[in-house]
């Protein structure tokens, strides 16, 4: 008998027997343990892939395979099933994102940088919150996704890298250390970031990206992906942008970039008239649910906008202008910053956050 020589019909029959007996009895009858790595997906139901592949042998070749006769991983059972056009998905949770680690790190800090147990109510609460985070696709959200055990383990990965920890570090990753260092350097600010993320998740403010949407990888911030999405959404608000442009024009100023002085109309003529991008100056950890004020916005060109968002910490338009002044050779083609209206260049964003 050639191991692995199963047919699609044999797999369908094994699935039918699984459904008839129920999972526990099916696994017990054939001596299999519950799947820990891969699940077979068929007609919106999941099955233990190794057990199904092994039992399919019974219908194709005299007897079912024992659990110790083959591997349930990607080299055997999974490969056999995929070869027959079945869908098999990993039960392993996806890598933790910065947003998730921020919340876990905030919990670890609140616990005095000590590991938490899976039965701690705060761990259970965070587990439930992480399961609502619209970052990972639905197909990876298995029954094991960000469960309390996994959350407790992540707090151990973080706390074991704390400078005061004296034991052997767990097998965390570089991102755990990065976020931990952010908390150690700016604890109050990062705690506020964590609260902003929690608030957005609790209210359902953060929406999942459409399947065909792409993240802007060249935009970065220690505060994580969700707050950047919200930040960019506000910057793209056409009504806010129009109000800011109208306010500047009413003051008798042209639409020059507040960082480099570039004027689209001066360069492109009628095609560039009225065009400029809008940047939300208020830091992500401060930008809550309050109404955005015009003084929170800056008008800048596309190049300067990209440079501001390219690497954290983000410079203000004024800080970027000083960098340009330091690096632009005398006689360069850049429009001098003195042409930027003084009332625009020196008007910092208000930190008052009026409510809606």
LINWO-V385344 format. One record per backbone hydrogen bond with DSSP energy under -1.0 kcal/mol. CO is the residue of the C=O (numbers start at 0). NH is the residue of the N-H. If there is no record, write none. Layout:
# LINWO-V385344
co,nh
CO,NH
CO,NH
This chain:
# LINWO-V385344
co,nh
1,4
3,5
6,10
7,11
8,12
9,13
10,14
11,15
12,16
13,17
14,18
15,19
16,20
17,21
21,25
22,26
23,27
24,28
25,29
26,31
36,90
38,88
39,46
41,44
44,41
46,39
47,51
48,52
49,53
50,54
51,55
53,64
54,57
55,59
56,60
60,62
65,68
70,76
72,77
75,79
76,80
77,81
78,82
80,85
81,84
86,40
88,38
96,100
97,101
98,102
99,103
100,104
101,105
102,106
103,107
104,108
105,109
106,110
107,112
108,111
116,119
119,123
120,124
121,125
122,126
123,127
124,128
125,129
126,130
128,131
129,132
132,134
136,139
137,140
139,141
141,144
143,146
146,150
147,151
148,152
149,153
150,154
151,155
152,156
153,157
154,158
155,159
157,160
158,161
161,164
169,171
172,176
173,177
174,178
175,179
176,180
177,181
178,182
179,183
180,184
181,185
185,189
186,190
187,191
188,192
189,193
190,194
191,195
192,196
193,197
194,198
195,199
196,200
197,201
198,202
199,204
209,212
214,216
215,218
220,223
223,227
224,228
225,229
226,230
227,231
228,232
229,233
230,234
231,235
233,236
236,240
237,241
238,242
239,243
240,244
241,245
242,246
243,247
244,248
245,249
246,250
247,252
248,251
253,255
256,260
261,256
262,266
263,267
264,268
267,270
268,271
271,274
276,299
278,297
282,285
282,286
285,287
292,295
293,296
295,280
297,278
298,257
299,276
300,304
301,305
302,306
303,307
304,308
305,309
308,219
315,319
316,320
317,321
318,322
319,323
320,324
321,325
322,326
323,327
328,331
335,338
336,339
340,343
340,344
341,345
345,347
353,290
